[in-house]
Amino acid sequence: MTTPNVKFSRADSAKFFRTLNKRVNLYFKENNIKRTGNWKLHLKTIVMFSIFLTPYFLILTLNISQWWMLLLTIIMGVGMAGVGMNVMHDGNHGSYSSKKWINNLMGSSLYILAGNVYNWQVQHNVLHHTYTNIHGHDEDMDAGRIIRFTKHAEWKRFHKFQHYYSVFLYGLLTFNWAITTDFKQTRNYLKRKLSYGKLPSPLKQWSTVVITKIIYVMIWIAIPMLILSIAWWKIFIGFFIMHYVAGLILSIVFQLAHMVEEAQMPLPDTTGTMKNTWAIHQLFTTVNFSTKNRLVNWFTGGLNHQVEHHIFPNISHVHYTKISKIVKQTAQEFNLPYNEYKTTRKAIIAHFRHLKEMGINPAMQA
């Protein structure tokens, strides 16, 4: 990945973002509500942590069959994804609460999901939210050359099969967090002096990575090995299944918002300047899906409202359904796109259709 040096156009003669921001601020003022989370988010936090952690304690304390253990590890994976999308995500965006220490606490739940706060904030808050869908800058577009998400990436012969094999790789997302990703990102981000806020000292960051990984292994592998009377390899299988379920959910939710036919993947001009302002860029590169589905809205933490999230990342997801009406209306008034798929099924089809297109040899399309 290259060092971020992209500039966004400052020419917004129609004043789209100023108008939109004024309208959204007015919504919160007129309704006398905070932009952060509320009792709905607090209740959801309890539910998500319960789905994630209750099966863990049941496995350790109850004398149940291994088939029940397998089912519980699957449920843990669902809860793991739920905590990530609903609690950790808002916390690390500073939108969970108006109190910084609560945001830090909720954001730190990432450590029991196998991640690292510093790395996640740099990759997500800095690189992804700033340089959305810009090849070479948004690391969420980088799949280690195994998957080709954009026409700007190098094509390999095996990419013609990626719409078949990609879904099997998506489940490895959080598993990679646990074993390799955080070490690689810490090395790269510290070297590039990237940070979301104050740059941590190398000693502090490396100590945090090592200590939290040791604690993580103790909780999820060592303790079950000491308590459960089953073969060690079965514990590793359960650990892998939990991660695979969570990784699959998280990966697919993300791909449906950015790696689909409707989402553009523009590059800067020769001076490093993008065509649009940052806010308008988000409209062209981000897609909503299934926003009328209450279950999807609830479980994904509003990540199906990616347009709203990308323009207002510091507003809690519990407000996205309401402000989406304002965003959509304003975009239409300014003749700007507001991309959305009505259902999750249509978004999934669009994603794999995009993968298939990106898997075609560019020489055959010339």
N, C-alpha and C positions, 0 to 999 in steps of 0.2 A: 504494500500500500504506500502511496506517496504522502508526503507531508501536506496537510491541508493548506492551500494557498488560493482557494477559490473565492472570488468576490461576487456578490449578487448585485444586480442592477438596482439603482436607487430611483429609477424613473417609474413612478406610479402616478401619472398625471391625473388618473381618475380617483386617486386616493382610496383604493379598495380597503386596505388594511386599517386605515384610520377610521373609516366609516364602520367597518365590522367591529373593531375594538370598542368604539364608542357605544354601539348597540348592545354588545355583550356586557359591557360594564353597566349599562343602564338596566339590563335585565336583573343583574344581581342587586343593584341598588333599589330598584322598585319593589323587588320581592324580599328585600331585607335578609338576604342569605349570603353566607360566605362562599368563596370560590373553592374552599377545601372540602374534605369529606364531612359527612354527617352521620346520624345514627344508623342509616342504612349501610354505610361502609363499615361502621363499627360492628354491627351485627354480622355482616358478611365476613368480616375478619375472623370472628369466633367460629363461624360455620366452616370456613376454608381450613383453618388450622385444625379443627376437629376432624374433617375428612382426611387431612394429611397425617395427623399424629395419633389419633385414636386407634387405627389399625395396627400401628407400630406397637403400642402398649398392649393391645389384645394379643398380638403374636407372642410377645415376651411373657405374658402372665397367664394365658389360658392354655389348657391342654387340648389343642384342636388339631385336626388332621392337616396334613401338608397341602391338601387341595384347598382347604379353607385359607391357609397361609398364602397360597398363590393368589386367591381372589383378593385377599386383603392387600397384597403388594400392588395389585392393579389399582385398587381404590386409593392407595397411597400416592400412586403416580398421578391420578386425577387431582387429588388434593394438592400435590406438589405444584402442578401447573396452576391450580386455582390460587394458591398463595402468591405465586410469582406474578400472575396477571392482575390480581386485585389488591394485594397488600404491598408487596415489595416494590412494584412498579410505581404506584402512587407515592410511596415513601421516598424513593430515590429521585422522584421529580419534585419533591417538596410540596406535593398537593394533598397528601393524606390529612395533614393537620396544619393549623396556623402556628403551632409550636414546633420549633426546630428539633428539639430533642425527641419528640414523638415521631417526626419524619425520619430521623436518624435510626430510631429503634425499629420502626417498621421496615425501613430500607435494609437494615442489617439482617432481616430474615433471609436475605440472599445467602448468608453463610450456611444455613441449614438446607439450602437448595443446591449446595455445592459450588456456588459462585463467589465472587469477590466484589465488594462495593466499588472500589476505585476503578477496577477494570470495566465493570458494567457501566458505570457513569460515563467513562470516557467513550466506550464503544457506542453506547446508546444515546446518551444525552448530548454528547459533543459531536461525534462523527455521524451517527445516523440522523439525528434530528436537524443538524445543521446542513449536512451535505446529502440529503435524502436522494437515493437512487442515482447518485453521481459516481460512475465507475472510477475506481482508483482512490476514492475518498470515503465512501460509505462502506464500512467493513461488513455490513450485513448482506452485501451483495457478493462477498467473497466466500466461496465454498471450496477453497483449496484446489481449484481447477477441476474438481470432480464433477461439479454441476456448472453449466454455463447459463447465467441468468440474463445476460445482456449481449447484444450484438457487438459491443465494444470489447468483450473478453475474447481471448484466444480460443479458437475452436479445436477440439480434439476428436479423433475418430469415434471414440466411445460415447461422445455426447449424443449421438443419434439414438441412443437407447435411454437417455436420462429421464424421459417421461415415464419409463418403467421402473428404473432402479432408485430414483430420487427419494421416493416415499420411504424406502427401507433405511436410507441414510438419515432422514429427518429425525428419527427417534434417538439418534446418538448425540443430540445437542447438549443436554445437561450432563450426560455421561462424560463427554469431552471436557466440560467444565471441571468435573471432579478430578480428572487425571492429567490433562495437558494444557488446556486453554489458558488458565490463569497464570501459569508460569511463563508461557510465551507472550501473553499480553503485557504482563508486568515488565518483562525485559524490554519489549518494544516501546511501550508507552513512556516508561521512565527515560529511555534513550532519546525519544522524540520530545520529551518534556511536555507531554499532554496531560491535562487535568481538567476536572470539573470543579472549579474553585481553586483552593490552594494546592500546589503540587506537594505531595508527601515526600518525605526523605526516603531514599532508597532502602535504608535500614529498617525504617518503620513499615514500609510496604512489603518488603520481602519477609519480615518477621510476621506480619499479619497473615500473609499467604501461607507460610509454613505452619504456623500455630493453628490457624483455623482448619487447615487440611488434616492435621493430626487429630484435632477434636472431632472433625467430621467422620474420619475413618473409625474412631473409637465408638461413636454413637451408632453408626449404621452397619458396621461390620464386626468390630471387636466385641462389643456388648452382646449382640445376638449370638456370636460364637461361644461366649462364656455361659450364656443362659440356656440356649436351646440345645436339645439333644438330637441334632440332625447333622448330617455331613456338611463340612465347610463349603463344599462346592454348591450346595443347594442354597446356602445363604448368599453366595455370590450371584447365583441365578436370580434370586428374589431382588437383590440390589439392582441388578441390570434391568429386570422387568420394570421396576418402579421408575427408573430413569428413562427407560425407553418409552413408556406410556406418557410421561411428562414431556419428554423431548418431542414426541410426535405431535402432541397437542399444541405446544408452544410454537413449533416450527410451522405447522400448517396455518395457524392463526396469523402469524407474521407474513407468510408468503401470500396469503389472500389479500393482503392490504397493499403490497408493493410489487410482487412478481407476477403480474397478470397483464393481460392484453391492454387494458385501459390505462395503466400506469406508464408514463413516459420515463425515459432514462437518458436525459440530455447531458451534453458535455459543455464545458465552458469554451469560449472562443479563444483565439490565439493570445489574448491578453489575460486570460484566466477569469474572464467575467461571464457570468451566466446571463441568459437572455432576460429573465424575469427577476423581480424582487423576491426576497426569501418567502414571504407569505404566499405570493402567487405561485411560486415554484412548488410549494406544498400541494396546491390544488391539482397541479399537473402530474405529480408523482405519487399520489396517495389515493386509495380507493376504500370506500366503505362497503360493508356487506351485511346482509341480514339484520338491518337495524330495527325492523319491526318485530323481530323474534325476541320475546321476553327472556327466554332461557339463554339464548346466545348473548344478549345484552348483559345479563346478570353474571354468567359464568366467565366470559372473556374479559371482564373488567373494563368494558367499553372499548376494547381494542378493535372491535368491529366498526367503531366510530373513529377510524384513523384520521379522517380529514379534520375533525374537531380536535383530536388529540395533538396532531402535528402543528396546528396553528396556535393552539392554547395548551401547551404541555404542562403548564402550572395550574391548570384547573382540574379538579378531581373528576374522575370518570363518571361519578354518580350524576353529574350535571349534563353529560353529553347529549342525552336524548332531547333535553329541553333546548339547549343552545344550538343543536343541529338545525332547527327550523330557521334560526337567525342566519346561520352560516350559509345554508342552501339558498335562502331568499336573496341574501346580499351577493353571493356569487352569480346568481342568475341576473340580477340587476346590472352587474358590471360585465355581463357576457363572458363569464369565466366558467370553466368546467367544475362540476360537482359530481365526481365519479362514484357510482355505487352499484352493487349487484343486489338485487332484491332478495336473493336467497343464498345460503351457504353453498348449496349444490351448484348454483350457477358460477359462483366464485371459484370453487374447486375445479370445475370444468375449464374455466378460463385460465387458471394457473397451469394445469397440465397441458393445455393447448399451447400456452406460451412456452413451456419447456420443450415441447415437441418442435415448435418453430425455431427455438434457439439451438436445437440439436441438429438442424439441417446445415450441411456444409455451405458456408458463405459463397464458395466458388460456384456452386450450383444455382445460387440466387442472383448472381451478377448478370 
